[in-house]
């Protein structure tokens, strides 16, 4: 299993919910963490709309081959490749990929840049990759997790989701630490 597949399994399959439609979540309806409000162009939505009319919804999403393939491609293209995660140390790639999924690629890039002392511009370029690899040490994981945790406290929906967000950060940190 390559590093993307391992990170995808760790985050999307094990942490993201199969289906959610939380009225308090700005993303609205989500499938495997893909929010309809943020990604209405995704080709999974017509399939989800059809499956909603069938028995066994939302469980029917889980084994639908088109949704499975499209979801994996979506995460690889929108997050993994955008943030050049395959060029980062694997444990750091896991943490950056998770934040990108939960907070967006720009925020993940900015937090990585803060953690490694690179210029903060929200875009992963050659300088960020070189700095991350040159300065890499295990303490970077805890520093990145701390920066991410602090960022959540400024969100307007912190009171609603704080426990889930902190649990997620610590679970991903735990997983990343096993990769050292």
Secondary structure as the mmCIF struct_conf table of DSSP 4:
data_model
#
loop_
_struct_conf.conf_type_id
_struct_conf.id
_struct_conf.beg_label_comp_id
_struct_conf.beg_label_asym_id
_struct_conf.beg_label_seq_id
_struct_conf.end_label_comp_id
_struct_conf.end_label_asym_id
_struct_conf.end_label_seq_id
HELX_RH_AL_P HELX_RH_AL_P1 UNK A 3 UNK A 8
HELX_RH_PI_P HELX_RH_PI_P1 UNK A 9 UNK A 13
TURN_TY1_P TURN_TY1_P1 UNK A 14 UNK A 15
BEND BEND1 UNK A 16 UNK A 16
BEND BEND2 UNK A 18 UNK A 18
STRN STRN1 UNK A 19 UNK A 21
TURN_TY1_P TURN_TY1_P2 UNK A 23 UNK A 24
BEND BEND3 UNK A 25 UNK A 25
TURN_TY1_P TURN_TY1_P3 UNK A 26 UNK A 27
STRN STRN2 UNK A 29 UNK A 31
TURN_TY1_P TURN_TY1_P4 UNK A 32 UNK A 33
STRN STRN3 UNK A 34 UNK A 35
TURN_TY1_P TURN_TY1_P5 UNK A 36 UNK A 38
TURN_TY1_P TURN_TY1_P6 UNK A 40 UNK A 41
TURN_TY1_P TURN_TY1_P7 UNK A 43 UNK A 43
HELX_RH_AL_P HELX_RH_AL_P2 UNK A 44 UNK A 52
TURN_TY1_P TURN_TY1_P8 UNK A 53 UNK A 53
BEND BEND4 UNK A 54 UNK A 54
TURN_TY1_P TURN_TY1_P9 UNK A 55 UNK A 58
HELX_RH_AL_P HELX_RH_AL_P3 UNK A 59 UNK A 62
TURN_TY1_P TURN_TY1_P10 UNK A 63 UNK A 63
HELX_RH_AL_P HELX_RH_AL_P4 UNK A 65 UNK A 75
HELX_RH_PI_P HELX_RH_PI_P2 UNK A 76 UNK A 81
TURN_TY1_P TURN_TY1_P11 UNK A 82 UNK A 84
HELX_RH_3T_P HELX_RH_3T_P1 UNK A 85 UNK A 87
BEND BEND5 UNK A 88 UNK A 88
HELX_RH_AL_P HELX_RH_AL_P5 UNK A 90 UNK A 103
HELX_RH_AL_P HELX_RH_AL_P6 UNK A 105 UNK A 116
TURN_TY1_P TURN_TY1_P12 UNK A 117 UNK A 117
BEND BEND6 UNK A 122 UNK A 122
HELX_RH_AL_P HELX_RH_AL_P7 UNK A 126 UNK A 134
BEND BEND7 UNK A 135 UNK A 135
TURN_TY1_P TURN_TY1_P13 UNK A 138 UNK A 138
HELX_RH_AL_P HELX_RH_AL_P8 UNK A 139 UNK A 152
TURN_TY1_P TURN_TY1_P14 UNK A 153 UNK A 154
BEND BEND8 UNK A 155 UNK A 155
TURN_TY1_P TURN_TY1_P15 UNK A 156 UNK A 157
HELX_RH_AL_P HELX_RH_AL_P9 UNK A 158 UNK A 177
TURN_TY1_P TURN_TY1_P16 UNK A 178 UNK A 179
#
